[in-house]
């Protein structure tokens, strides 16, 4: 199974720049061992189970919770049975239709 997750989570009570808080979350994701891609507006990661996806999201919240009074988050899931490695495959599919070479 492939569970693709696109999410953003950040404190709303820490001023205009929250990159130091977002970097905590990226460290959590990196240490979890799941494949991920940081984007300017959020992060995408892929796991093999919903439990693992929810674990990453929970730990992302927990790393902010001790010193943040208000936390905002958006989460989207794309869950597909009998598939894996879709972070790369979905992009490769579109790029092949456009006649572009897949970026590595």
C-alpha positions as CSV (number, residue, x, y, z in Angstrom):
1,X,0.0,0.0,0.0
2,X,1.1,3.6,-0.6
3,X,0.0,6.4,1.7
4,X,1.0,9.7,0.2
5,X,0.6,12.6,2.6
6,X,0.9,16.3,1.8
7,X,0.8,18.5,4.9
8,X,1.8,21.8,6.5
9,X,2.0,22.4,10.2
10,X,3.3,25.5,11.9
11,X,2.7,27.7,15.0
12,X,0.6,30.8,14.5
13,X,1.8,32.5,17.7
14,X,5.5,32.9,16.8
15,X,5.6,35.9,14.4
16,X,6.1,36.2,10.7
17,X,9.0,33.7,10.3
18,X,8.5,30.2,11.6
19,X,11.3,28.4,9.7
20,X,13.0,27.4,13.0
21,X,9.8,25.6,14.0
22,X,9.3,24.0,10.5
23,X,12.9,22.8,10.7
24,X,12.1,20.8,13.8
25,X,9.3,19.0,11.9
26,X,11.6,18.3,8.9
27,X,14.1,16.7,11.4
28,X,11.3,14.5,12.8
29,X,10.4,13.4,9.3
30,X,14.0,12.8,8.3
31,X,14.6,10.7,11.4
32,X,11.5,8.7,10.8
33,X,13.2,7.2,7.7
34,X,10.3,7.9,5.3
35,X,10.9,9.4,1.9
36,X,9.8,13.0,1.8
37,X,10.0,16.2,-0.3
38,X,10.0,19.7,1.2
39,X,8.2,22.3,-0.8
40,X,7.8,26.0,-0.3
41,X,4.2,25.5,1.0
42,X,4.5,22.1,2.9
43,X,5.9,18.7,2.8
44,X,5.0,15.5,1.0
45,X,6.0,12.1,2.3
46,X,5.1,8.5,1.5
47,X,4.6,5.5,3.9
48,X,3.4,1.9,3.4
49,X,0.8,2.1,6.1
50,X,-1.7,4.6,7.5
51,X,-0.4,3.9,11.0
52,X,3.1,5.1,10.0
53,X,1.7,8.2,8.3
54,X,-0.3,9.1,11.4
55,X,2.8,8.5,13.6
56,X,4.8,11.0,11.6
57,X,2.0,13.5,11.8
58,X,1.6,13.0,15.6
59,X,5.4,13.4,16.2
60,X,5.4,16.5,14.0
61,X,2.7,18.0,16.3
62,X,4.4,16.9,19.5
63,X,7.7,18.6,18.6
64,X,5.8,21.9,18.5
65,X,3.4,21.4,21.3
66,X,5.6,22.2,24.3
67,X,6.3,25.8,23.4
68,X,3.6,26.7,20.9
69,X,0.1,27.9,22.1
70,X,-1.5,27.8,18.7
71,X,-0.7,25.4,15.8
72,X,-2.2,25.4,12.3
73,X,-2.2,22.3,10.1
74,X,-3.6,21.1,6.8
75,X,-3.3,17.4,5.7
76,X,-4.2,15.6,2.5
77,X,-4.0,11.8,1.9
78,X,-3.8,9.8,-1.3
79,X,-4.1,6.1,-0.4
80,X,-3.7,3.4,-2.9
81,X,-3.5,-0.4,-2.5
82,X,-0.9,-2.5,-4.3
83,X,1.4,0.4,-5.2
84,X,4.6,1.9,-3.8
85,X,7.1,4.5,-4.8
86,X,4.4,6.8,-6.0
87,X,6.1,10.1,-5.1
88,X,8.4,9.5,-8.0
89,X,6.1,7.5,-10.2
90,X,3.3,10.2,-10.3
91,X,5.8,12.9,-11.4
92,X,7.4,10.6,-13.9
93,X,4.0,9.8,-15.5
94,X,3.2,13.5,-16.0
95,X,6.7,14.3,-17.3
96,X,6.6,11.5,-19.8
97,X,3.3,12.7,-21.1
98,X,5.0,16.2,-21.5
99,X,8.0,14.7,-23.2
100,X,10.3,15.7,-20.4
101,X,13.1,13.7,-18.9
102,X,12.5,12.6,-15.3
103,X,14.6,14.5,-12.8
104,X,16.6,12.4,-10.4
